[in-house]
């Protein structure tokens, strides 16, 4: 068990039995587990995919710094939400979405797993 760590280098894996374990964050997208991963993305460019979808649960995004636009592809059409530092949003389960940088950012994500899909650009 790791009592002290940084979210710069680690992510937190929260399993269905609500156990939280800090794990070294892999380069690229967060590791998928059966449960949730908590991490911080430090971004200076958009993700190298055309959107993603999480079938296992809602995703929570919280912006620490910078500015981003979150586009949700809902049945009723696209919804775009702009986040500034301190703003958060919930991406509903099964909704395709993408995060577009308006400025370099630090973004906290609470991402469900183990499933998930990405679209190619």
Buried (B, 14 or more C-beta within 10 A) or exposed (E): EEEEBEBEEBBBBBEEEEEEBBBEBEEEBBBBBEBBBBBBBEBEEEBEEEBBBBEBBBBBBBBBEBBBEBBBEEEEEEEEBEBEEEBEBEBEEEBBBBBEBEEEBBBBBBBBBEEBEBEEE
